[in-house]
């Protein structure tokens, strides 16, 4: 009997979790440049950059938070430079 390998589970559009992580890292790098230029980026812009893929969106926010950015909350849905 074959076992399912959780590391190769397909997510949206057949991407694996590792592929989603790589996409999110790329998206967060691009957004970091925009945040540094404009001072902030809205969550809607991040969702568009993630091509409306929920997993990539959440991972992108995670990587931006790890990079030291303030990712906001439901009252302030935007990512800004940390003070």
C-alpha positions in Angstrom: 0.0 0.0 0.0 1.3 3.5 -0.9 1.5 6.1 1.8 0.8 9.8 1.2 3.9 12.0 1.6 2.8 15.1 3.4 5.8 17.0 2.0 4.5 16.6 -1.5 0.9 17.5 -1.0 -0.4 19.6 -3.8 -1.9 23.0 -2.9 -3.5 25.5 -5.2 -2.7 25.0 -8.9 -0.8 21.8 -8.0 2.1 23.5 -6.2 3.8 21.8 -3.3 4.4 23.6 0.0 8.1 24.1 -0.8 7.1 25.7 -4.1 4.7 28.0 -2.3 7.5 29.0 0.1 9.8 29.9 -2.7 7.2 32.0 -4.4 6.4 33.7 -1.1 10.1 34.5 -0.5 10.3 36.0 -4.0 7.1 38.1 -3.5 8.2 39.3 -0.1 11.6 40.5 -1.5 9.8 42.5 -4.2 7.4 44.0 -1.6 10.2 44.9 0.7 11.6 47.2 -2.0 8.2 48.8 -2.5 7.7 49.2 1.3 11.1 50.9 1.6 10.2 53.3 -1.3 6.6 54.2 -0.3 6.6 53.4 3.4 3.7 51.0 3.3 1.9 48.3 1.3 -1.7 47.3 1.8 -2.8 43.7 2.4 -4.8 43.9 -0.8 -1.7 44.6 -2.8 0.0 41.6 -1.1 -2.9 39.4 -2.0 -2.7 40.5 -5.6 1.1 39.9 -5.7 0.4 36.4 -4.3 -2.1 35.9 -7.2 -4.9 35.3 -4.7 -3.2 32.2 -3.3 -4.0 32.1 0.4 -1.0 30.0 1.4 1.5 32.2 -0.5 -0.3 35.3 1.0 0.1 34.0 4.5 3.7 32.9 4.0 4.5 36.3 2.4 3.2 38.1 5.5 5.2 35.7 7.7 8.4 36.5 5.8 7.8 40.2 6.0 7.3 40.0 9.7 10.5 37.9 10.1 12.3 40.6 8.1 11.3 43.2 10.8 8.3 44.8 9.1 5.1 45.6 11.0 2.4 43.6 9.3 -0.5 45.4 10.9 -3.8 43.9 12.0 -7.5 43.9 11.1 -7.8 47.6 12.0 -4.6 48.6 10.1 -4.5 46.2 7.1 -1.1 47.3 5.8 2.6 46.4 6.1 4.9 49.3 7.2 8.5 49.8 8.2 9.1 48.9 11.8 9.8 51.8 14.0 
